[in-house]
C-alpha cells in the first residue's frame, strides 16, 4: 500500500510545485495585463514620464503581490510554508523599494524636463500636488521600512520595534492606492482598466484582512483556547497544554506551528511562533519552548486556566509532502518539537531519527522520542558532543554512514539555522532529490 501511495505521489505534482506554479501564473497573468494597459494607455506628457508610468504601474503589481505573500492564505501556507513565503516577501519588498524609487526619480526628471526647471524646484512643486504628495509619503514610508529591514539595522532593533515600524506598510499601501486612484490616466484609462485595478486591490486587501484578522479572530472566538497545564521539562524548557472547544475541527497537523499569545500574562505584541510538540488529537494542543527570550522565559509562569490567543496553525513541515515510504527525521536542540509530533504520524516501519544536542541532559523530550521510535521499530541516534572535538555528524560521509539509504528517504530537518544549513548542504552533495527534502525555519521577522 505504501509503495502504491509513493508511486501515485511521484506521478502527480508535489503540493509545493503546484503552489509555486499558481503563484507564477498569478504574477505572469497580471504582468501581461499591465503590459497591455501600458501600451494601450500608458503614454505620458513626454517620453521620460512615459517610462515613469511604466515603473509606477509595475510597482503597484509588485506591491499587491507582496501583500499576498504575507496574507497567510491556508492553501499557500500548507504547501509552501510561512518561512519561504516570508523570505520571498523580503526580496519582493526590496524589489518594490527600488522600483518605487526609480519611478519617483523619473517622475521628477520628466517634469523637470517638461518645465525646463531644476530637479529640486520640480520636486517641491510636485509636493504641492495632492496626488503626488500622497505618492511621496507612500514612497518615504517604504524607504524607512526597507532601511530597517536590512540585516545590519534589523539586528540592532527589538522585534517589537521592527514590527511596529513594519506595520506602517499598510499605511503606505493605503496612500499608494489613493495616489493611483487620483492618477486618472492609469487607474481610469478605460472601463477594463478600472475593473482590473479595483479587482486586484480588493483581492489583495481582502486576502490580507481575511488571513491576518478575520480568520484568527473567528477561530479564537469559536475554539475559546485556554491553558490546561504548564509542565516544566527541564530547567529551561517548559511545555504548555492548551485546550478549547471543538478542537477536532481545527485544521492542525503534526509538524505545524502556531503564533501564541497569552494576554493575561504578557502584552499583546509579545508573541512567538512555537511548534506543536505533539500531534493534534482533537482535545489539546501542546507547545514546548526553551527559555531563549523574554516571552519564552516567562512561559512557566503562565497561569493555568488563563486565555490563550492562537494564530494558525501554519507551516508546510508536514506529512502532506511525503514522497517515499522511508523517512529520516533530523533535529537539533528544541527543533525536536515538530519532529516528535511527526513521529506520531509515522507508520510502523522504516524511520530513522538523528537528534543533535550538546549533551544528553539537553535532549528535550528524549524519552518521548525514544518511546515513539521504539514503538515504530525505527532507529534513534542521539548525537552528542562538540563539533570542535570531532567531525560533524552532518558531513556527507557521516550522514551516509548513519543512514546508508539516505537518498531513498524523505528527509525532514528542523534545528538552529547553522545546523539546518549544514544538513541541507550535505544533502545536496549527497544528491538527495530536492522534492524529498523538507525543512522549516520559521520566525516572525
C-alpha positions in Angstrom: 0.0 0.0 0.0 2.8 2.5 0.9 4.6 1.7 -2.3 1.4 2.4 -4.3 0.9 5.7 -2.5 4.5 6.6 -3.2 4.1 5.8 -6.9 0.9 7.9 -7.1 2.7 10.9 -5.4 5.6 10.6 -7.8 3.3 10.7 -10.8 1.4 13.8 -9.6 2.9 17.2 -9.0 4.1 17.7 -5.4 1.9 20.2 -3.4 4.8 22.8 -3.3 5.2 22.6 -7.1 1.5 23.2 -7.7 1.5 26.2 -5.3 4.6 27.7 -6.9 3.0 27.3 -10.4 -0.1 29.0 -9.1 1.9 32.0 -7.8 3.9 32.2 -11.0 0.7 32.1 -13.0 -0.7 34.9 -10.9 2.4 37.0 -11.5 2.6 36.3 -15.2 -1.1 36.9 -15.9 -1.0 40.3 -14.1 2.2 41.4 -15.7 0.7 40.6 -19.1 -2.4 42.6 -18.3 -0.3 45.6 -17.1 1.8 45.5 -20.2 -1.4 45.6 -22.3 -2.7 48.5 -20.3 0.6 50.3 -20.6 0.9 50.0 -24.3 -2.7 51.0 -24.9 -2.9 53.9 -22.4 0.5 54.4 -21.0 1.7 57.5 -22.8 2.8 60.3 -20.6 3.3 64.0 -21.3 6.8 63.2 -22.6 9.0 60.2 -23.2 10.5 60.4 -19.7 7.1 60.5 -18.0 6.0 57.5 -20.1 8.9 55.5 -18.6 7.9 56.7 -15.2 4.4 55.5 -15.7 5.8 52.1 -16.8 7.6 51.7 -13.4 4.6 53.0 -11.5 2.2 50.5 -12.9 4.6 47.6 -12.2 5.2 48.9 -8.7 1.5 48.6 -8.0 1.5 44.9 -9.1 4.7 44.1 -7.1 3.1 45.8 -4.0 0.0 43.7 -4.2 1.9 40.5 -4.8 3.9 41.3 -1.7 0.7 41.5 0.3 -0.4 38.1 -0.9 2.9 36.5 0.3 2.1 37.5 3.9 -1.7 37.1 3.8 -1.3 33.7 5.4 -3.6 32.1 3.0 -4.0 28.4 4.2 -3.7 26.9 0.7 -0.4 28.6 0.1 0.9 28.2 3.6 0.4 24.5 3.8 2.1 23.9 0.5 5.0 26.4 0.6 5.4 27.3 4.2 5.5 30.7 6.0 9.3 30.6 6.2 9.7 30.6 2.4 6.8 32.9 1.8 8.4 35.4 4.3 11.8 35.2 2.5 10.1 35.8 -0.8 8.2 38.7 0.8 11.5 40.2 1.9 13.1 40.1 -1.5 9.9 41.3 -3.3 10.0 44.1 -0.8 13.4 45.2 -1.8 12.4 44.9 -5.5 9.4 47.2 -4.7 11.6 49.7 -2.9 13.9 50.1 -5.9 11.0 50.1 -8.4 9.3 52.9 -6.4 12.5 55.0 -6.1 13.1 54.6 -9.8 9.5 55.7 -10.6 9.8 58.7 -8.3 13.2 59.8 -9.7 12.0 59.5 -13.3 8.7 61.4 -12.5 10.7 64.4 -11.1 13.1 64.2 -14.0 10.3 64.1 -16.5 8.5 67.1 -15.1 11.8 69.0 -14.7 12.5 68.3 -18.4 8.9 69.4 -19.3 9.1 72.6 -17.4 12.8 73.3 -18.0 13.4 73.6 -14.3 15.8 72.1 -11.8 15.1 68.8 -10.1 14.9 70.4 -6.7 12.4 73.0 -7.7 10.4 70.4 -9.6 10.3 68.2 -6.5 9.0 71.0 -4.3 6.4 71.9 -6.9 5.2 68.3 -7.1 4.9 68.1 -3.3 2.2 70.8 -3.6 0.1 68.5 -5.8 -2.2 66.2 -3.7 -1.8 63.1 -5.8 2.0 63.5 -6.0 2.2 64.2 -2.3 0.4 61.0 -1.4 2.8 59.1 -3.6 5.8 60.8 -2.0 4.5 59.9 1.5 4.0 56.3 0.5 7.5 56.1 -1.0 9.0 57.7 2.1 7.4 55.1 4.4 8.6 52.2 2.1 12.1 53.6 2.2 12.0 53.7 6.0 10.7 50.1 6.2 13.3 49.0 3.6 16.1 50.6 5.7 15.1 49.0 9.0 14.7 45.6 7.2 18.3 45.5 6.1 20.2 42.9 8.1 22.7 45.4 9.6 19.8 47.6 11.0 17.4 44.8 11.8 19.9 43.1 14.1 20.1 46.2 16.3 16.3 46.5 16.8 14.0 44.7 19.1 11.4 42.6 17.3 8.5 44.8 18.7 10.2 48.0 17.4 10.8 46.4 13.9 7.3 45.0 13.8 5.7 48.3 14.8 7.6 50.2 12.0 6.8 47.4 9.5 3.1 47.9 10.2 3.4 51.3 8.5 3.5 49.4 5.3 -0.3 49.2 5.4 -0.5 53.0 5.7 1.9 53.2 2.6 -0.4 50.8 0.7 -3.4 53.0 1.5 -1.6 56.1 0.4 -0.4 54.4 -2.8 -4.0 53.2 -3.6 -5.4 56.8 -3.3 -2.3 58.1 -5.3 -3.1 55.6 -8.1 -6.8 56.4 -7.9 -6.2 60.1 -8.4 -3.8 59.4 -11.3 -6.7 59.0 -13.7 -4.6 58.2 -16.7 -3.5 55.0 -15.0 -6.5 53.9 -12.9 -9.3 55.1 -15.2 -7.8 54.9 -18.7 -10.6 52.6 -19.8 -13.5 50.6 -18.3 -11.4 47.5 -18.4 -8.5 49.2 -16.5 -10.9 50.4 -13.8 -12.4 46.9 -13.3 -8.9 45.3 -13.3 -7.3 47.7 -10.8 -10.3 47.6 -8.4 -10.5 43.8 -8.6 -6.7 43.4 -8.0 -6.7 45.8 -5.0 -9.8 44.3 -3.4 -8.5 40.8 -3.9 -5.1 41.6 -2.3 -6.5 43.6 0.6 -9.4 41.1 1.1 -6.9 38.2 1.3 -4.9 40.1 3.8 -7.8 41.0 6.0 -9.3 37.5 6.0 -6.0 35.7 6.6 -4.5 38.1 9.2 -7.5 39.4 11.0 -10.9 37.7 10.3 -9.7 34.1 10.5 -7.7 34.4 13.7 -10.4 36.3 15.5 -13.1 33.8 14.3 -11.0 30.8 15.3 -10.3 32.1 18.8 -13.9 33.0 19.4 -15.0 29.6 18.2 -12.4 27.4 20.0 -12.0 29.5 23.1 -8.4 28.4 23.8 -7.2 28.3 27.4 -4.2 27.0 29.3 -4.9 23.5 30.8 -1.4 22.7 32.2 2.1 24.0 32.5 4.7 21.3 32.7 8.5 22.0 33.2 10.5 19.6 31.1 13.9 20.8 32.4 15.5 23.9 34.0 15.0 26.0 30.8 12.3 24.1 28.9 8.6 24.1 29.5 5.5 22.6 27.9 2.1 24.3 27.8 -1.0 22.3 27.2 -3.9 24.3 25.6 -7.4 23.1 25.4 -10.6 24.5 23.9 -13.9 23.8 22.3 -14.3 21.8 19.1 -10.5 21.3 18.6 -11.3 18.3 16.4 -12.4 20.9 13.8 -9.1 22.9 14.0 -7.2 22.1 10.8 -3.9 21.4 12.5 -1.3 18.8 11.6 1.7 17.3 13.2 4.8 19.4 12.2 2.9 22.7 12.1 3.4 25.7 14.4 1.1 28.4 15.8 1.8 32.0 16.9 1.0 32.1 20.6 -0.1 35.0 22.8 -1.1 34.8 26.5 -2.9 38.1 27.0 -3.3 37.8 30.8 0.4 37.1 31.2 2.2 39.2 28.5 1.5 42.3 26.5 -0.4 41.7 23.3 2.5 42.5 21.0 4.7 39.8 22.7 4.1 36.7 20.6 6.2 33.9 19.4 5.9 31.0 16.9 6.2 27.7 18.7 5.7 24.3 17.0 3.2 21.8 18.2 5.3 19.3 20.2 2.6 16.6 20.0 0.3 15.6 17.1 -3.1 17.3 17.5 -5.6 14.8 19.0 -8.8 16.9 18.8 -8.7 17.6 22.6 -5.5 19.5 23.4 -2.6 21.3 21.7 0.9 21.3 23.2 3.8 23.6 22.7 7.3 23.1 24.1 9.6 26.0 24.3 13.1 26.8 25.5 13.8 30.0 27.5 15.8 32.0 25.0 13.9 35.3 25.1 11.6 37.4 27.3 8.4 35.6 26.2 9.6 32.0 26.2 11.5 32.5 29.5 8.2 33.5 31.3 6.1 30.7 29.9 6.5 28.6 33.0 4.6 31.3 34.9 1.6 31.4 32.7 -1.5 30.7 35.0 -3.5 27.6 34.4 -7.0 28.5 33.3 -5.9 31.7 31.6 -6.9 32.5 28.0 -4.6 31.9 25.1 -4.8 33.6 21.7 -3.6 31.3 18.9 -2.9 32.2 15.3 -2.6 29.3 13.0 -1.8 26.5 12.5 0.8 27.4 9.9 3.6 25.7 8.1 4.3 23.1 5.4 6.5 20.9 7.6 4.0 18.0 7.4 3.5 14.6 6.0 1.5 16.2 3.2 4.8 16.4 1.3 5.9 12.8 1.8 7.1 11.1 -1.4 8.8 8.0 -0.1 7.8 5.2 2.4 11.0 5.7 4.4 11.8 8.8 6.5 14.8 10.4 8.1 14.0 13.0 10.7 16.8 15.3 11.8 16.5 17.6 14.8 18.8 20.0 16.6 18.1 21.2 20.2 14.5 22.3 20.7 13.9 21.7 17.0 12.9 18.2 18.1 9.4 19.5 18.9 7.9 19.2 15.4 9.9 16.1 14.7 8.4 14.5 17.9 4.9 15.4 16.6 5.6 14.0 13.2 6.7 10.7 14.7 3.1 10.1 15.9 2.0 10.1 12.3 4.8 7.7 11.2 3.5 4.1 10.5 5.4 1.2 11.8 8.4 0.5 9.7 11.3 2.4 8.3 12.0 5.6 10.3 15.4 7.0 11.5 15.8 9.9 13.9 19.0 11.9 14.2 18.8 14.2 17.3 21.8 16.6 17.8 22.4 18.1 21.2 25.5 19.2 23.1 25.0 16.6 25.8 22.3 14.1 26.8 20.9 16.4 29.5 20.0 18.9 26.7 17.9 16.3 24.9 14.4 17.8 25.3 11.6 15.2 25.2 14.2 12.5 24.6 12.2 9.8 26.5 9.0 10.5 24.4 11.0 10.4 21.2 12.7 7.1 22.2 9.4 5.5 23.0 7.8 6.6 19.8 10.7 5.4 17.7 10.7 2.1 19.5 7.0 1.6 19.0 7.5 2.0 15.3 10.5 -0.2 15.0 12.8 2.6 14.0 16.2 3.8 15.0 17.2 6.8 17.1 20.8 8.2 17.0 21.4 10.7 19.9 24.3 12.8 18.6 26.1 14.5 21.4 29.4 16.3 21.9 31.0 19.5 20.5 31.9 19.6 16.8 35.2 21.1 17.7 36.2 17.8 19.3 35.2 15.5 16.4 34.0 15.6 12.8 30.4 17.0 12.3 27.8 14.2 12.2 26.2 16.2 9.4 29.1 15.9 6.9 28.0 13.9 3.8 30.2 11.0 4.7 28.9 10.8 8.3 25.3 11.0 7.1 25.9 8.3 4.6 27.4 6.1 7.3 24.5 6.7 9.7 21.8 6.2 7.0 23.2 4.3 4.0 19.9 4.6 2.0 19.5 8.3 2.7 18.7 9.2 -0.9 15.8 6.8 -0.8 14.1 8.6 2.1 12.1 11.7 2.8 14.3 13.9 5.0 12.8 16.4 7.5 15.2 18.9 9.1 14.5 21.3 11.9 17.1 23.0 14.2 19.3 26.0 14.6 20.0 27.9 11.4 23.6 26.9 11.2 22.8 23.2 11.7 19.9 23.3 9.2 22.2 25.0 6.6 24.9 22.4 7.1 22.4 19.5 6.8 20.8 20.9 3.6 24.3 21.5 2.1 25.3 17.9 2.9 22.0 16.6 1.4 22.7 18.5 -1.9 26.2 17.0 -2.0 24.7 13.5 -1.4 22.4 14.2 -4.4 19.2 13.6 -2.3 16.4 14.8 -4.6 15.1 18.2 -3.6 11.5 17.0 -3.6 12.4 14.6 -0.7 14.0 17.3 1.5 11.7 19.3 3.8 13.0 21.9 6.3 11.4 24.6 8.5 13.0 27.9 9.5 10.2 30.0 11.0 10.3 33.4 12.7 8.1 36.5 12.8 10.8 38.7 11.4 
